[in-house]
Amino acid sequence: QVQLVESGGGLVQAGGSLKLSCSASGSIFSINSMGWYRQAPGKQRGLVATITRGGATTYADSVKGRFTISRDDAKNTVYLHISTVKPEDTAVYYCNAEGLTYSSGTYYPSGWGQGTQVIVPS
């Protein structure tokens, strides 16, 4: 089973910054795509940013220019650097991984983390 563990959430004042991390545990051979999604209170979970194994990135329009996604394949970790945070960034942020291949040969099409809360007071 895929295990993704997020960290780095918390309370941050508007205009501040923080960095989220998500690591996939286990002996992993490769991960095709990694990304971040978020779910604000009363809203559906939506895309924040994704990054492919080749480094191609996509961002939601609402975060372009403020959020930066990156990954360290040696650590099976994806990061989300959030700058100039706004109250509307308040949400639970979920890590996603697509196309995980473990060294054993086991393949998982997708996995999700448990989420990390980001709160930006208005």
VOGU-3710 file (C-alpha; in Angstrom, 3 decimals, decimal comma):
1> qvqlvesggg> 0,000/0,000/0,000  1,219/3,490/-0,839  2,255/5,589/2,121  2,649/9,324/1,649  3,371/11,506/4,654  2,935/15,274/4,530  4,481/17,811/6,869  4,990/21,543/7,143  1,462/22,807/7,595  0,402/25,204/10,300
11> lvqaggslkl> -0,775/28,711/10,988  0,851/31,468/8,971  0,024/35,156/8,772  -1,133/36,647/5,501  1,812/37,619/3,357  4,044/35,023/4,940  5,420/31,804/3,532  5,804/28,161/4,381  7,007/24,942/2,796  5,113/21,695/2,654
21> scsasgsifs> 6,846/18,366/2,209  5,548/14,954/1,265  7,610/11,784/1,296  6,713/8,398/-0,087  7,945/5,576/2,080  9,281/2,234/0,948  11,760/1,023/-1,620  10,541/2,971/-4,614  11,955/2,610/-8,084  10,098/5,498/-9,687
31> insmgwyrqa> 7,140/7,857/-9,394  5,677/9,310/-12,557  3,934/12,380/-11,234  3,585/14,026/-7,846  1,329/16,820/-6,839  -0,586/18,807/-4,298  -4,309/19,267/-3,958  -6,262/21,220/-1,378  -9,695/21,202/0,147  -11,070/24,274/1,832
41> pgkqrglvat> -13,995/24,053/4,270  -17,218/23,416/2,389  -15,466/22,991/-0,948  -14,325/20,115/-3,107  -10,729/19,022/-3,306  -8,956/20,746/-6,168  -5,635/20,785/-7,949  -2,882/23,065/-6,657  0,175/21,922/-8,586  1,766/18,870/-10,173
51> itrggattya> 5,236/17,929/-11,323  6,243/15,085/-13,602  9,323/12,923/-13,352  10,790/15,051/-16,099  10,187/18,224/-14,139  7,229/19,634/-16,068  4,918/21,573/-13,781  1,311/22,702/-13,792  -0,367/25,134/-11,419  -3,873/26,230/-10,621
61> dsvkgrftis> -4,432/29,777/-11,820  -5,088/30,929/-8,271  -1,576/30,014/-7,117  0,563/30,863/-10,134  3,423/33,121/-9,192  3,048/32,395/-5,469  3,450/28,627/-5,181  6,394/26,567/-6,384  6,391/22,790/-6,631  9,588/20,767/-6,746
71> rddakntvyl> 10,673/17,193/-6,161  13,709/15,259/-5,009  13,571/11,815/-6,548  16,482/10,581/-4,455  14,289/11,171/-1,417  10,948/10,346/-3,099  9,790/13,700/-1,828  7,722/16,502/-3,301  7,711/20,024/-1,925  5,346/22,948/-2,165
81> histvkpedt> 6,776/26,333/-1,365  3,991/28,771/-0,598  4,726/32,460/-0,558  2,591/35,570/-0,096  -0,101/33,459/1,516  -3,674/34,688/1,546  -6,635/33,782/3,767  -8,164/31,972/0,799  -5,210/29,573/0,853  -6,602/28,132/4,082
91> avyycnaegl> -7,251/24,450/3,410  -6,133/20,924/4,033  -3,346/20,197/1,569  -3,086/16,654/0,229  -0,134/15,056/-1,468  -0,722/12,829/-4,473  1,550/10,444/-6,327  0,745/8,812/-9,658  2,379/5,787/-11,200  4,449/4,410/-8,333
101> tyssgtyyps> 6,720/1,478/-9,098  8,420/-0,211/-6,178  11,736/-2,061/-6,378  9,821/-5,295/-5,889  8,019/-4,614/-9,144  4,752/-3,766/-7,470  2,913/-0,972/-9,230  0,333/1,374/-7,795  -1,526/3,752/-10,091  -2,132/6,358/-7,396
111> gwgqgtqviv> -1,762/7,205/-3,752  -2,784/9,986/-1,354  -1,424/11,398/1,846  -3,503/12,068/4,937  -3,365/15,844/4,529  -1,771/18,740/6,339  -3,690/21,811/7,483  -2,712/25,318/6,447  -4,474/28,194/8,186  -4,117/31,817/7,144
121> ps> -6,119/34,129/9,425  -7,919/37,008/7,761
//
